[in-house]
């Protein structure tokens, strides 16, 4: 019986250690006073972190980038001067983005939306084939726009499947540098390729 208890205890410790080592990064927005909220980020592996707060028009109201890799970040925001509306709190790290919507009503934190995770897509040009791969967690429509020198060249709907993997023949486009913009819900990704 003692051996069985020891094995079960050892197994529980191994499972706990494994779960702690593979901890999924989290972004929490917690009300601390009527007009203030604490934004807390935690991950198992330290990395450079960018935190931003945007309004509905996409204007950046706050931005901070860590100078060194961090595994935790705690900040208190005062919402007293913000107009009523919905704001996006976004954290970028290790090719991953976590977004949370925050609703302000009567200068107070009225609601916090669920965490939405997005992983950066992969985009490369090889032998006139533009290859795009994207894990579309929120399964919303993904658009790809192609620009050359600020001029819109093409648009393509990539769909809303969970796993998007597509290749596009760009052999008919003239030589030069192109900007590829992938857009999905709140996220926008920019790639530059040369042909």
N, C-alpha and C positions, 0 to 999 in steps of 0.2 A: 504494500500500500504506500509506503514511504517513497519507493522508487517511482511509482505512478504519479504521486503528487509532485515529486521533483521534476519529472519529465514534463508534466503539464505546466509547472511554473516556468521552467526553462523555455518551453514553447511559447508561452505568453510573453516572456521578456523578448524573445527573438521577433515575434510579430510586432510588439510595441516598438522595438528599435527599428524595424523595417519600415513601419508606417511613419515614424518620425523622420527617417532618412529620406523618404520619398514624399514628404509633405507637399501638398499642392499649394502653390502660392495663393494668398488671399488678399483682398482689398476690402476693408470694412469702413463704413461711415457710421459713426456712433454719436447720437446727440449727447452733449454734456451739459448744455444750458439751453434756454429758449432760443438764443440766436447763434449758438456755437455748436460745432460738431468736430469730433476727432476723426481724422483720416489715418487709418493704420494699415500698413503693408508688412507682410511677413513671408519669407521664402526660405527654403533650406539651403540654397546655394547663393552666396553673395554675388551681386551683379550691379552694373550701372543702372540707375533707375531715373526715369523722367516722369514727373507728375504734372498734370495740367487740369485746369478747370475751364470749360467752355460754356458759352451761352447757346441758345437755340440757333442763332445766326452763325455759329461756328467761330465766333471771336474768342480768342484766348484771354481769359481774365486773370489767370495765374499760371505760372510755369516755373518749375524747379527741376534741375538736373543734379544728381548726386555727383560729387567730385571724385569719390572713390567707390568701389563696390560695397554694397550694403546688403544685409539680410533682413533688416527691419527699418521701418520709417514711421514716425509718429508726428503728426502735425495737427494743430487746432486751427480751424477756420471760423471766422466771424462772418455770418451771413447778413448782418444788420444792414449793410449798404446795398444789398442786391435787390433788384426788382423781383416781384412775384414771377415765377416761371419754373421751367425745367432746365437743369444744368447737367453737364456731363463731366464727371470726375473720371479721369483716365490715367492709367499707369502703364508705361512701356518699359519692358525689360527682357533681355535674352530672346529676342524675336517673338515676344508674346505681348499682348495688350489685354488689360482688364479694365472694363468700363462699368460704371455705376451711374444711374440717373438719380439726381437729387432734386426734389421738388421744394421750392420755397414759396410760402404763403404767409402774408402779413409779417414779413421779415423774420420768419422762423422756419426751421427745418420741418417740413410737413410730411415728407416721405422719402424713403430710400429704395430704389429699385434693386433687383437681383443682380448679381455679378454676371457679366457677359465676357467670356474669354474669346480672344481671337489670336491666331498664330499667323505670323508673317507668311505671305505666299512666296513661292519660288518662281522666278522668271528669268529666262536666258534665251539668247539668240544663237543658234548653231546651224550652219549651212542653210541660211535663209528660213529656218523654221523657228518661230517664236514659241517656246515651250512654257506653259503656265501650269502650276500646280498649287492648289489652295485647299486647306481644310476649312470648310465653311460651316463652323459650329452652329451658327444661328439659322442656317438654311434659308437665308434671304437672298434675293436676286443679287448677283454679282455682275457688274458691268466692267468692260475693258475699253478704255479710250486710248487712241494712239495720236500723238502730236509730233510735228516736226517744226522746229523754230516757232513754237507757239500757235501754229496753224493746225486745226483739227483735221486729221487724215482719215480716221475710221473709228467706228464704235461696234462693239460686239457684246451681246448678252451671253454670259457664260453659264447662266442657269442658277438654280438654287439647291442643287444636290449637295450632300454632305462632303463628298470628295470630288473636287473639280480637277481634272487633268486633261488639258487640251493642247494641241499644237496648231499653229497657223502659218501658212505659207506667205512669206513676205517678199518673195522673189520679184514681184511686179513693182515693188516700191523702189524709188531711186536711192542711190547710196547716200549715206549721211547718218546723223544722230537722231534717234527717236526717243520720245518720252512715253512710257507706258504707264497709264494710271488705272489701277484696279480699285473699284469702289464697292463696298459691301456695308449696308446699314450705316453705322457711325464711323466706319473705318475707311481710310483711303491710303493706298500704297503707291509709291512712285518708283519706277525703274527707268534707267537710261541704258539704251542699247545702241551699238554702232553697226551699221550694215555696210 
